[in-house]
Amino acid sequence: MGRAAEMLGVTPAFLRSLDTARLIVPQRSPGGHRRYSRYQLRLAQRARDLVDEGTSLESACRIIILEDQLAEAQRINAQLRRDRRAENSE
């Protein structure tokens, strides 16, 4: 956790708060240390940016969740369009 906090320029308490808010739930090492994926670190960075802009942590987490859901919906929509075009060209 200390290394992740250092990389992001945040405190370990900030990362713990993201875990408490259930935005990021890191894996645990056998010794109980938190292990963050690159994706989780990107989410943490986005949360930090929003909080630095004056957004509350709760609101920042909700924004990030909605952004993530939107990106997934757009990905699915694009795939469906590609599938439809492929069906129409056969």
N, C-alpha and C positions, 0 to 999 in steps of 0.2 A: 504494500500500500504506500509506503514511504516513497518508493521510486516512482510510482504512478503519480502521486501528488506532486513530486518534484518536477516531473516531466510536464505536467499541466500548469504548474505555478499556483497550486491550490494547497490547502491544508488537508491532512488526513481526515479531519473532522468533516470537511466538505464532502469528501468521497463517502464517508460513512453516512452522511445525510442523504446522499443519492441512493444508497443501499436501503436506508430506512424508508425513503419515499418510493421504493420499489422500481425506480427508473433503471437502475443498474444492480443486478444481483450477481456479483462475481463468483467464480468457482473458488473453492478452497483447497489449499495444499494439504497434504497429510498433517502438517503441523498447525493447520488452522489459518494460515496466512491467505489474504485475499489475492486472487489472481484475475487480472482484467484482460479481456480480449481487446484487440485493436478497435473493434466496433464499439465496445463499451467506453474506451478512452475517447473516441470521437464524440459519443453522446455526452460524456462528462465535460469535454471541451465546449460543446454547444451550450450545455447548462451554465458553465462558467461565464461564457460570453453573454448570455441572456441576463444572468444575475448581475454581471458588471454593468449592464445597460440599465439596471434598476428594476428588473422583473423579479418578483418574489420567487423563491425556490419552488414553491408549489405550482405557480403559474408556469414557470420555465419547464418543469417536468411535463405538465399537460401539453404545452406547445410542442415539445420534442416528441411526445407520443403521437400527437396529431400529425406532425410533419412526417413521422415514420409511417403512419397508416396511409397517408396520402401518397407517399412515394411507392408503397406496396400496391395500392390500388392503381396507380398509373402504370406500374410495371405489368400488372395483370391485364389491364386494358390494352396496352401495347401488344402483349402476347396474343390476346384474343383477336386483335385487328390483323396481326400477321397470319394467324391461323385461318381467319376468314378469307383473306386475300389468297392464301395458298389453296383453299377449297374452291374458290371461284376461278382460279387459273387452271384447274384440272379439267 
